Amino acid sequence: TMLTHNLPAAPVEIEFDTATGVLEWEYGDNLGECTTVPSGFTVAPVTAIAGYEIVVEPDDDDETLSKFTYSVRVPRDESTDTLSHTVSASYLGSLPPGTDIKIEVGAIEERDDESFGNQTFSEEDGFSTPVP
């Protein structure tokens, strides 16, 4: 992949409603906690984002469940500023009640040739599957 000087911002304000499976986030304005925008680089506007990659996985220290992830790429909906996705109920229901989970949301830059380019991810934890 060719690296450009236009980097997508890390998603922010990641919220997850464990009862409904609705995940919401906002497009950020920087590269997140891990780095700053290098000299000569710019943060891509939200209009340059092709879509988002979402990964949901058990936050499992003993790794019994951690290999069972939910991963999907979704296009950016140009008709709304609301960024959301509903995580599969069958995936969430397959995990034991009260399982700690972490969520990664990545912004994917769209290139002029309509291919995917640079990606920037944010990770949030502190969520759990519903307990009946």
Order of alpha helices (4+ residues) and beta strands (2+ residues): beta-beta-beta-beta-beta-beta-beta-alpha-beta-beta
